[in-house]
């Protein structure tokens, strides 16, 4: 009888140990509505970080957030020092949730951009990674800690960013001025259907008296390891006016992914993706 009791006690201990282990080290078993709330907090942090609203950002940080004041001060100073600053989330992966501590962990892949007045263009870090711990308090989810993963991501120097964006700006000027030679100068010889593209430009110049490519934003998506190829996404509105009849039209909220390649002379040119 005593042996049976000992066996039952061992089973009971093993059961509770397994249960506690499962509770402490569970995967992300958050309900869907809770996941949405967590993601929303991370997106709010993204928005407030970019707008420099540190007072509002402080509300979604816990009192235990490490070096809380220094973190907020640093963010505030960034907006005074940099002429451009942008933190952009690429992906959010909720990796774990502990129901006992009410803490969730998210791994975030992000890009960050900043520019000083002296730089020819922005410095960009692509695909950086950070571990964000959130805790659910009475009033909702808050950010408890942010840890950047060391050596993650890739730095793109400002001069390289400038050189990649230059043909895109040149193309925009060429479109606005119906300048065929300028447009041709930024189209790579390897561009598929290059002749057709240049022919279309000439035809448009004959039909339209005004073409306005209203750039609303752009993002460097990727740069090859040898720094000879790149991809950029651009957001824009397109307005144009016909020579005959003076008819005006505007197409809004467009986007295009443009491929660029370094030419033999060392300059960057457009090699694909134009609308």
C-alpha positions in Angstrom: 0.0 0.0 0.0 2.8 2.4 0.9 4.5 1.5 -2.4 1.3 2.5 -4.3 1.1 5.8 -2.4 4.8 6.6 -3.3 4.1 5.8 -6.9 1.0 7.9 -7.0 3.0 10.8 -5.3 5.7 10.5 -8.0 3.1 10.6 -10.7 1.4 13.6 -9.1 4.7 15.4 -8.9 5.5 14.6 -12.5 2.1 15.8 -13.6 2.3 19.1 -11.8 5.9 19.6 -12.9 4.9 19.0 -16.5 1.9 21.3 -16.2 3.9 24.2 -14.7 6.6 23.7 -17.4 3.9 23.9 -20.1 2.4 27.0 -18.5 5.8 28.7 -18.2 7.2 27.8 -21.5 4.2 27.7 -23.7 4.3 28.9 -27.3 2.2 31.8 -28.4 -1.2 30.6 -27.3 -2.8 34.1 -27.1 -6.4 34.3 -28.3 -6.7 36.1 -31.6 -8.2 39.2 -30.1 -5.3 39.5 -27.7 -2.8 39.0 -30.5 -4.5 41.9 -32.4 -4.2 44.1 -29.2 -0.5 43.3 -28.9 0.2 44.0 -32.6 -1.8 47.3 -32.3 0.5 48.4 -29.4 3.6 47.7 -31.5 2.1 49.6 -34.4 1.3 52.6 -32.1 4.9 52.6 -30.9 6.0 52.7 -34.5 3.7 55.7 -35.2 4.7 57.6 -32.1 8.4 56.9 -32.6 8.3 58.4 -36.1 6.2 61.4 -35.0 8.3 62.2 -32.0 5.3 62.1 -29.6 7.3 60.9 -26.6 4.7 61.9 -24.0 2.2 59.6 -25.7 4.8 56.9 -26.2 5.5 56.9 -22.4 1.9 55.8 -21.8 2.5 52.5 -23.5 5.7 51.7 -21.6 5.6 50.0 -18.2 7.1 51.7 -15.1 9.6 48.8 -15.1 10.8 49.5 -18.6 14.7 49.5 -18.4 16.2 53.1 -18.5 12.8 54.4 -19.3 13.6 58.1 -19.1 16.8 57.7 -21.1 15.0 55.8 -23.8 12.4 58.5 -24.2 14.9 61.3 -24.1 17.1 59.6 -26.7 14.1 59.4 -29.0 13.2 63.1 -28.4 16.8 64.1 -29.3 16.7 62.1 -32.5 14.0 64.3 -33.9 16.0 67.4 -33.0 19.2 66.1 -34.5 18.1 64.3 -37.6 16.4 66.0 -40.5 14.9 62.6 -41.4 14.0 59.7 -39.1 11.9 56.7 -39.8 11.4 53.4 -38.0 9.4 50.9 -40.1 8.2 47.4 -39.1 8.5 44.7 -41.7 7.2 41.7 -39.8 6.0 40.9 -36.3 6.3 37.3 -35.0 4.7 36.6 -31.6 6.9 33.8 -30.3 5.7 33.1 -26.7 3.2 33.9 -24.1 3.3 33.2 -20.3 -0.2 33.2 -18.8 1.3 33.3 -15.2 3.2 36.5 -15.7 0.9 37.7 -18.5 3.9 38.4 -20.7 4.2 38.0 -24.4 7.4 38.1 -26.6 7.5 39.5 -30.1 10.4 39.3 -32.6 10.3 42.3 -34.9 12.1 42.7 -38.2 12.4 46.4 -39.1 14.2 49.0 -41.2 15.4 52.3 -39.8 16.4 55.4 -41.6 18.0 58.6 -40.4 19.7 61.6 -42.0 21.9 64.4 -40.6 22.0 67.9 -42.2 25.6 67.1 -43.5 24.7 63.7 -45.2 24.1 63.5 -48.9 21.2 61.1 -48.2 19.8 59.0 -45.4 21.7 56.2 -43.7 19.5 53.0 -43.8 19.6 49.8 -41.8 17.7 47.0 -43.5 16.3 44.0 -41.7 17.3 44.7 -38.2 15.8 42.6 -35.4 14.6 43.3 -31.9 13.0 41.3 -29.1 10.0 43.1 -27.5 8.5 41.9 -24.3 5.0 43.1 -23.5 2.9 42.6 -20.3 -0.8 42.9 -19.9 -1.8 45.3 -17.1 -5.3 46.2 -15.9 -5.7 48.9 -18.5 -4.3 46.8 -21.3 -1.0 45.7 -23.0 2.2 47.7 -22.4 5.8 47.4 -23.6 8.0 46.1 -20.8 11.4 45.8 -22.6 13.0 46.2 -26.0 16.2 44.4 -26.8 18.0 44.9 -30.2 19.6 41.8 -31.5 23.3 42.6 -31.8 24.8 42.7 -35.3 21.4 42.1 -37.0 20.6 43.9 -40.2 22.7 45.6 -42.8 23.9 49.2 -43.0 23.5 51.0 -46.3 25.8 54.1 -46.3 24.3 57.5 -47.2 26.4 57.9 -50.4 25.2 54.6 -51.7 21.5 55.5 -50.9 22.0 58.8 -52.7 23.5 57.1 -55.8 20.6 54.6 -56.0 17.9 57.3 -55.6 19.6 59.7 -58.1 18.3 58.0 -61.3 14.8 57.9 -59.8 14.9 61.6 -59.2 16.3 62.2 -62.7 13.6 60.1 -64.3 11.0 62.2 -62.4 12.5 65.4 -63.8 12.6 63.9 -67.3 8.9 63.0 -67.1 7.9 66.5 -66.0 9.9 68.2 -68.7 9.3 65.7 -71.5 13.1 65.4 -71.7 13.8 62.3 -73.8 17.6 62.4 -73.6 17.5 62.8 -69.8 15.1 59.9 -69.5 17.2 57.7 -71.8 20.3 58.4 -69.7 18.9 56.6 -66.7 17.6 53.5 -68.4 20.0 50.6 -68.3 21.0 48.8 -71.5 19.8 45.6 -69.9 16.3 46.9 -69.4 13.9 44.4 -71.0 12.0 46.1 -74.0 14.2 49.2 -73.7 13.4 50.3 -77.2 9.6 50.0 -76.6 10.0 52.0 -73.3 11.8 54.8 -75.0 9.3 54.8 -77.9 6.4 55.1 -75.4 8.1 58.1 -73.8 8.3 59.8 -77.1 4.7 59.1 -77.9 3.6 60.4 -74.5 5.6 63.6 -75.0 3.7 64.2 -78.2 0.3 63.7 -76.6 0.7 65.3 -73.2 1.7 68.9 -72.5 2.2 68.3 -68.8 3.1 65.1 -66.9 3.5 65.4 -63.1 4.9 62.5 -61.2 4.1 63.4 -57.6 6.4 61.4 -55.4 4.7 60.7 -52.0 7.3 58.4 -50.6 9.9 55.7 -51.4 11.6 52.9 -49.6 14.8 51.0 -50.3 13.8 47.4 -50.2 17.0 45.6 -50.9 20.6 46.0 -52.0 22.7 43.0 -53.2 25.7 41.9 -51.3 28.0 43.1 -54.1 26.2 46.5 -54.1 25.5 46.2 -57.8 21.7 45.7 -57.7 18.9 47.2 -55.7 15.1 47.5 -55.5 13.1 50.5 -54.5 9.3 50.9 -54.0 7.8 54.3 -54.8 4.4 55.7 -53.9 3.1 58.5 -56.1 0.2 60.3 -57.8 0.3 60.9 -61.5 -1.3 63.9 -63.2 -1.2 64.8 -66.8 -2.7 67.2 -69.3 -3.3 66.6 -73.0 -2.1 69.0 -75.7 -5.3 68.6 -77.7 -8.3 69.9 -75.8 -6.3 70.5 -72.6 -7.9 67.6 -70.8 -6.5 67.0 -67.3 -6.6 63.8 -65.3 -5.1 62.6 -62.1 -4.4 59.0 -60.9 -3.8 58.8 -57.2 -2.3 56.4 -54.7 -0.1 54.4 -57.1 3.0 52.4 -56.3 5.8 50.7 -58.3 8.7 48.5 -57.5 11.7 49.6 -59.5 14.9 47.5 -60.1 18.2 49.3 -60.4 21.6 48.1 -61.5 25.1 49.6 -61.5 26.2 50.4 -65.1 29.7 49.9 -66.5 30.5 53.6 -65.8 29.7 53.1 -62.1 26.4 55.0 -62.1 23.1 53.4 -61.2 20.4 53.0 -63.8 16.9 51.6 -63.9 16.8 48.1 -65.2 13.2 47.0 -64.6 9.8 47.6 -63.0 8.6 50.8 -64.6 4.9 51.1 -65.1 
